């Protein structure tokens, strides 16, 4: 079954890190990091509602200004999730501009900024255009087991990693895929119709097995109906499997603690986007700068059981050796020895 999460890098591997994730049929998109967003169309950028910021080094955060510019004058609430001090960094970004003419905006724009702290603790604050983006509603919150949110069929996780500063890795997942065996529709004397969407919604909402479901469709201009129990339809008609997980990891040292946290975060990910900044011949330089080599990135992806690995954040020193980075990562990812 096709995933509802369509993910792709925003830029090339030597450019600013970032991944755009579109929710199929959901009128919603997600961003991993806020580097250069120039490659995103305005339409794509305006679909974004949730932004996962690994840390606020310039190449991961400079795109905040472009997003702010595009969203001004629109009714939007954007949520940002990131490491400690993200609230202060967003506040400084917003306070760098003068907002004396905000009465000219009839629409409301707000940023809800949440920080993940150690032991599942956190903070949240709100910045609203109508208040000149003054910080408000600051409160302490909790993120049990690193879960940032759980909404419908979607769940987002984060892990605090070490880059010399706290740097977050993220995973976004669909909890379930629901597939309809179309041949069994015929065997059961049923037909396709809008009721199948309602059926899937009930399954994803984990409704009780005895929930009545009205299967209906049009035939010869007349509505045909049959009532069945949700549990019966699940057993006879549906294939319910775990959904896809997309993981994003960048700017981390190759330490035992980081590797363990990344492997848990990216376990059996459909796609793991992971930095591969250096070739392994320069692993000492990588360690000093708290980045991964291509071999280390491939090894982590293999340990996590990721189905596919997409490297990025290549050092510009390898512009003439790009293929070597891919070859080294692929060899480590495939190694079963």
N, C-alpha and C positions, 0 to 999 in steps of 0.2 A: 504494500500500500504506500502511496506517495506521501512523504512527510508534509506536514503543514508548515514547517519551519524551513524557509528557503534562505540559506546563508551564503554570503560571498565576501571576500576581502574588498575593502573600499579602494585601496591603493595597491600598487605593485609591491613586491617584496623588499625593495630597497627604499621605499617611501614610508610615510607615517603609518604606524599600525592602526588597525581598525577593521571591524567586521560589521556588515549590515545584515540584519535578519528580518525578512518579511514574513508576516503571518498570513498564509494563504487564506483568502476569503475572510480575513479578520479585520481589515481596515486598520491595521496596527503594525508597527515595526519596532525593532530594537536596535540599539547601537552598542557594540563593545568598543569603548574608548572614543575619545573626541580629538583625534589628530586632525590633519587636513581633510576637510569634508568636501572639497571642491569637486570631486568626482561624483558625488551624489546629486541627482537631479532635485529640483525644488520639490517636486511631487513626492519623491522618496523621503526627503528630509522631513516633510510635513506629516508623514505617516508615523514618525517616531513618537513614542510615548514613554519609553523606558530606556535609560542610558546607564550602562555599567562602566564605571571609570576605574581602571586598574590602579592608577596613581596620577599625580598631576605634574609630571615632567612635561615640558612644552610639547613634545611630539605626541603626547597622549591627551592633551587638554586644550590646545590652541584653537580647536574647532568650536569651542563653546561660543565664541563671538559670532561666528557665521550662523550657528543655529539660533542664537538670540535674535539676530537681525532678521532672519526669515520668519520667525514666529511672532514678532511684534505686530500688533494690530489684529491678532487672531485669538479666538477663544480656545485656549489650550492649557492643559496641565501636564507638565513634564516631570517625571520622577528620575532622579539621579541617585545611584547607589555607588558608594566608593569607600575608601579607607579613612582612618581618622584624619581630621582637619579638612575634609572636603567641604564642610559647611563654610568654614572661613575662606577657603579659596574661591568658592562660588560668590560669597559675599564681596570679596575684593574685586572679582571680575565685574559684578553688577555695579558696584559703587564707583568704578572707574568712569562711568558715564553720568551725564547730567540729565535729570528726569523732571525738569520744571514744566514741561509741556505735556505731561501725561494726561491732563484733562481732555486732550484732543483724541485720545483713544477710547472708543466706546466698548471695545472688547476687553476681555480679561485674560491675562497671561500669568501663570504662576509656575514656580519651580519648587518641587518638594524634594529636599535633599536629605539623604540618609547615609549615615556612616556605620560601618561594621567595625566594632572593637573586639579585642580578645574576649574569649569565653562567652560568645554569643550576645554580648552587650552592644549598645549602639545609641546614637543620637539622631534626631530628625528636626529639621527646621523648614519653614516655608518662606518664600520670597514672592510677593505679589506686586504686579505692575501698579495697581491702584494705590499702593503704599509707597511708591517710589522704590520698590524692591528692598524695603527695610526688612531685616530679619524678624520673624515672628513665630509664635507657636513652637518654640524650641522645647523639646521634651526628650526624656530618656526612653528608649525602646529596647526590645529584645529580638534577637534573630536566633531562635533555637536551632542548633545543628547547622547554622549558617544559611538557613532558608530565608531568602530575602522577601519572597512573596509566593503565595499559592492561590491562583485564581482560575476557577474552572478546571480546564485540562492542562494548565500551564503551571510550572514550578521553576523558580530560579534559586540557585545556590551560589554561595561564594566561600572562598577559603583565603585566609590571610597567609601570604607568602613573604619571603625575605628577598628584598632587593637593596639591602642596606637601609631601606625604609620599608614600612608595611606596603605591600603591593597585592592587590586582590586578583585571584583567578576566579573565573565564573563558569557556570554551567546553566544552560536553559534547556528545559525538556518538556515534551508532551508526556503526560502520565500514561496515556493509553492511545492506541490506534484501534479503531473499530472498522472492520471490513465486512461487507455483506456478500455472502455466497449467492450470486445471482441465480445459479442453477437451482438452488434450493427454494428460491422464491416460486419458481414454476412448480416444483414438486409439492409445495405447500398450498398451491392454488392462490398465491398472492401476486400482486403486481407492484411495480415501482410507483413511487409517489412521494409527496412532501412528508408523509408520515415516517419515512426512513430517516430523515434528518431529526425528527422528534425522537425516534427510537434511539439514535446514536447519542443525542443529548441526555436522555435518561440514563444510558449506560455510563457516560462520562461523569454524570452527577452522582453515580453510585446509588441510584434509586433502589428501593426494596424489590426483591425478586417477584413479589406478588402484585406489583404495580400494573394496573390494566393499561394496555396499549391498544388504541384504535387504529387498525390498518385500514386505510381507505385509498381509493383511486376512482377515476372516472371511466365509465364504460358506456358507450352509446349515449353520451350526454347525461347519464345518471351516475350518482355516487354509490359506490359499493363499499360496504364496511364489514370488518370482522374484528372481534375483540379477542385478544390473547394476553396472557401474562408475560411480563417482561422476562422472567427467568426462562420460560419456555422458548421465547424468541431467541434469547442469547444462546441457548443450547442448540437449537435447530438451524439458526440462520446466520449467526454472527461469529466472526473470529476476532476475539479481543486479545491484543498482545501489548506488551510494553511499548511506549512511544519512543521517539528518537530523542537523543540528547546531543546538544552542541556545546562543546567546551572551548574556552578561550584562556590562554595562558601566555603571559609575556613578562619580560624583565624580571627574571628570577635566577638566583644562584643554584648551582647543582649541588644541593646539600641533601643529606638523608631526610631531614624533616620536610623540605620542599618536595622532594620526589614522592614521599609517602602521601602528602596532602594532595598533590596533583593527580596521582594515580587514583585516589579515592574520589576526587571531584570528577574526573574524566572517565570513570569506569564504563567500558563498553559504549563509549560515545560514538555516534554515527560519524561525526567529524570532530577532530581535535585540531583547532587552530593553535599553533604553538611557535614561539620564537625560535629561530635557529641562527643566532647572530654571528657566530664564529665557526670556522673549521676547527676540527678537533686538534690539529697540530698546534693551535694557539689556545689550548684549554686553560693554560695558566693566566693568559690575558683575560679570558672569559671569566675565570674565577675572581680575578681582581676587580672586574667591572660588574660582577654578579649577573652575568648573562649565561645563556646556554650555548653549547656548540651544537652543530647539526647532529652529530652522533648522539649526544646526550638527549636531544629532543626526540630523535627516533627511538631511543631506548625507553624513554618515559612513555611514549605512545604505545609501544609494544607491551610494556608492563601494565598499562591501563586497559589493554584489550580493545583499543580504539579500532573502528572499522576502516577509518580513513584519516590520514594526517595531512594537514596543510601548513607548511612552514612559512614564516614571514619575518620581518624585522631583520633582514640581512645587513651586515655591516657594509658600507660603501667600499671598503678595502677589497671586496670580492667581486666588484662589478665585472671583471674579466674572468671570474671563476664561478659564475652562478651555477653552472651545471654541477660543479664539484660539491656544492652545498646540498643539492637535491640527491646526488648519488650517495653521499655519506649518510644523510638522513634515511634514505630508502633502505640502505644496507643494514642499518641498525634496527629499523622497524621490522624488517623481514627476518632478522637473525633469530633462529630457534635453538641456537647452540648454548 
